[in-house]
Amino acid sequence: MRQFLVSALALLITIQYYHLNNESQTDFEKWATKHQKFFSGSEKIFRMEIYNQNKKMIEEHNQREDSSYQMGENKFMVLSSEEFLYLYNQQIGEFFEVKKNDTIPEIKKDILAAVDWRNYSKVKDQGTCNSGYAFSVSNQIEAWFAISKKQYGIMPSVQQIVSCSSLNAGCAGGQNNFAFQYVKEAGLVSTFDFPYDPYFAMCNIPKKPYIFIDDFEWVGLEEKYVKFYLNSQPISTSVNVEKWQFYKSGIFSDCISTRQNHYVLIVGYDSNNNWIIQNSWGEGWGEKGHIRLAPGNTCGILQDNTQIKN
């Protein structure tokens, strides 16, 4: 009985200490604990300063009455805008030639008022590797199998694209049409066969690939063509994400330019013609990993679209 009381008292003291300790933490320390980030010395002071600057900026933005979207704290809180751009963006046109097909089919059927493919591929997290091109393509293939073939749970290996697609540059960036070409020619295994480990995994495919596509095609520059193709499946695209760092919810239109620096997946549009985008920065970013963009060529969304050819 005495041993039980001692154990119970020790547990109570531990719980009380945890709560007191948690309450005494600064907002920065609470954020660091939540995201399992550990800093010390001058690095802690430096990151705390950036955190506080970002927090103030977010609060000031959310008080604006003229903004159509809200910002929020996320895993990027201790990164300056310059660091964010360096770690999570690539200059697509600077290193890779964009190949396009000028043949656009005639639209022979009505375009739906709204389309939403959000539940056909899972939101994933690319980490600090510039592999958005690989996630965009892999998630489109995942959705395509579910929509076109009713095969759910197909999880193509992102890592195989990153490690083995030789026309791309691994974590230094890539292009979706090169990734699609690789899948068409070589095929993929699943992510369970070849897990995501971007900075260490070599091109060592553990088994014979069994996930293939027959072909892929470029989608036209006009909004009506993108919607037409979206009626059948999601579309891989490149966009400008320079101001996406702290997006939380709402309709985003605050783009700096239309120069693309990141790949995402268009998974639909709503009845107000806002684009629905699936990103690869984890479910803790945006609207459970998604962002809604204003109609038109917002952030360059209409400039470089590719999808699997049915």
C-alpha positions, 0 to 999 in steps of 0.5 A: 500500500505504501509503495502504491502511495509513493508511486502515485505521489511521484506521478502526481508531482511529475504531472504537476511539474510538467504542467508548470514547466509547460506553462512557463515556456515561451511561445517559441519554446512551445513551438519548438517542443511541438515540432521537436526542434532543439536549439541552444546558445546563439542558434537558439537566440537567432531562431527565437528572433526569427520566430518572434518576427514571423509571429508578429507578421502573421498577427498583423496580416490576420488583422487586415480586413482586406485579405481573403486568406489567413496565415498561421504558425507551422513548421516554417516559423524559424525560417526567414523568407530567404531561408524558406526560398532556398530550402523549399523552392527551385528555379524550374526554368533556369535548369530545365527545358520545358517541353510542351505539346501544342496540340489541344483537343476540342472540348466536346462535353460540358465542363462540370461546375466544380470538381474535387479529387482531394481524397484520391491521394494522400498529402505527404511531406517532402522535407527540405529536399526540393522534390516537389516534382516527384511528389506531384507526379507520384500523387497524380499516379496514385489518384489516377489509379484510384479514379481510372482503374478503381485501384485504391492504396497504390502508393508509387515510390517518390524516392525512386523518382528522386534517386533514379530519374537521371534527367532530374537532379534529385534534391536539387530539383527537377521537372514533372515531364522528365519524371513522367517520362521516367515512369513511362519507361522504367515503371515504379515500385511502391513506397513500401518497397522503396521508402522516402529517404532523400539524402541517403537513398541510392538508386537501388530498386529492390524489386521489379517495377510494377506501376506503369503509365502508358503516356502523358500529355501537356495541358493547354494554357487556357483555364477552360482546358485545365478545367476540362482535363480536371474533370477526369483526374488531377493535374501536375503543375508548377507554381510560384510559392514565394509567399506560401510560407505561412498560408493557413486558410482561405482564398490566396491571390497574393502572389509575387510573380508567375515564375514557377519554383515548385511543383504541386497537384491541382486536385479540383476547383470549386463553384466559385472557380477557385483552384484546389491545390494539394501540396507536399509540405505535410498536413500541418501546412495550409488546409490539411496540406492544401491551398485554394487559389483565386481563379485565373493564372494565380501564381502561374498555375496555368503555365505548365500543366501535365497529366497522365494520358487516358 
